[in-house]
Amino acid sequence: MSNNNLKKAVAAGSIALVWSICSLNLPGIIAAIISWAIYGKPKRNGAKAAGALYVVSFIGSVIFALLLLLAGGMFGFIGEIFGAAENAMTGLLNGMAAFSLFGDALYIAAAVYSFKASGEISDDSGENGFFD
């Protein structure tokens, strides 16, 4: 059995963990922990659970990015009203939203590789595991 897709899911999920921690995206943190747990002893249901949590993390991260862009637009609008040409907060919020898109791409990659790995894993060990 080849664990290439599981290795890729763990790698993408571990890098996405940085954004999950910064944005307090709890499903992303849990998905990365599940990916690490099933990497040592692969379980099909664990890979499916990690993939589903990565999808939930992606949706939450997109909503967070849209809120950041909305907040950045509001700070820019307020800055225009009071005559400030450029607001530091606008740049910070737009930068965070751009970083969120990088995290979103990693969530998608980790979810795809987790679902691919779930199709490759055979659960014929007969042992009761965490996700049996």
ZISUL-V652745 format. One record per residue. N is the residue number from 1. RES is the residue in one letter. NEAR is the number of other C-alpha atoms within 12 Angstrom. D_FIRST is the distance of its C-alpha to the first C-alpha in Angstrom with 2 decimals. Layout:
((N:RES:NEAR:D_FIRST) (N:RES:NEAR:D_FIRST))
This chain:
((1:M:13:0.00) (2:S:16:3.78) (3:N:26:6.50) (4:N:19:9.26) (5:N:30:10.87) (6:L:43:10.98) (7:K:25:12.51) (8:K:29:14.90) (9:A:40:15.86) (10:V:39:16.69) (11:A:26:18.64) (12:A:34:20.57) (13:G:47:21.23) (14:S:30:22.49) (15:I:25:24.86) (16:A:42:25.95) (17:L:36:26.74) (18:V:25:29.80) (19:W:36:31.22) (20:S:35:30.31) (21:I:22:32.34) (22:C:19:35.18) (23:S:28:35.54) (24:L:18:34.91) (25:N:32:32.19) (26:L:24:31.03) (27:P:31:28.17) (28:G:44:26.71) (29:I:30:27.03) (30:I:28:25.46) (31:A:38:22.51) (32:A:43:21.89) (33:I:29:22.16) (34:I:37:19.71) (35:S:46:17.16) (36:W:28:17.79) (37:A:22:17.65) (38:I:33:14.27) (39:Y:30:12.75) (40:G:15:13.30) (41:K:24:12.01) (42:P:38:10.18) (43:K:36:12.30) (44:R:32:12.63) (45:N:27:16.40) (46:G:36:16.43) (47:A:46:14.75) (48:K:33:17.33) (49:A:32:20.07) (50:A:45:19.42) (51:G:42:19.47) (52:A:30:22.67) (53:L:35:24.27) (54:Y:46:23.63) (55:V:32:25.45) (56:V:27:28.24) (57:S:39:28.47) (58:F:38:28.83) (59:I:25:31.64) (60:G:27:33.35) (61:S:39:33.15) (62:V:28:34.70) (63:I:20:37.48) (64:F:30:38.04) (65:A:28:38.29) (66:L:21:40.81) (67:L:19:42.82) (68:L:28:42.86) (69:L:27:44.14) (70:L:18:46.72) (71:A:22:47.86) (72:G:27:48.08) (73:G:23:50.19) (74:M:20:52.42) (75:F:25:53.02) (76:G:25:53.84) (77:F:19:56.22) (78:I:18:57.94) (79:G:18:58.25) (80:E:15:59.96) (81:I:13:62.38) (82:F:12:63.48) (83:G:11:63.66) (84:A:15:60.72) (85:A:14:59.22) (86:E:19:55.70) (87:N:22:54.25) (88:A:15:51.80) (89:M:22:50.11) (90:T:26:49.41) (91:G:20:47.56) (92:L:20:45.53) (93:L:26:44.50) (94:N:27:43.66) (95:G:18:41.57) (96:M:27:39.66) (97:A:29:39.06) (98:A:23:37.75) (99:F:26:35.37) (100:S:36:34.24) (101:L:27:33.20) (102:F:25:30.90) (103:G:38:29.38) (104:D:37:29.11) (105:A:26:27.11) (106:L:36:24.64) (107:Y:46:24.47) (108:I:32:23.75) (109:A:31:20.96) (110:A:44:19.36) (111:A:40:19.79) (112:V:30:18.33) (113:Y:33:15.14) (114:S:47:14.97) (115:F:31:15.51) (116:K:25:12.93) (117:A:35:10.28) (118:S:33:11.81) (119:G:24:11.20) (120:E:22:7.41) (121:I:27:7.34) (122:S:19:8.35) (123:D:22:11.39) (124:D:12:12.18) (125:S:13:13.12) (126:G:9:16.72) (127:E:12:17.81) (128:N:11:19.94) (129:G:17:18.64) (130:F:16:20.31) (131:F:20:19.24) (132:D:18:19.05))
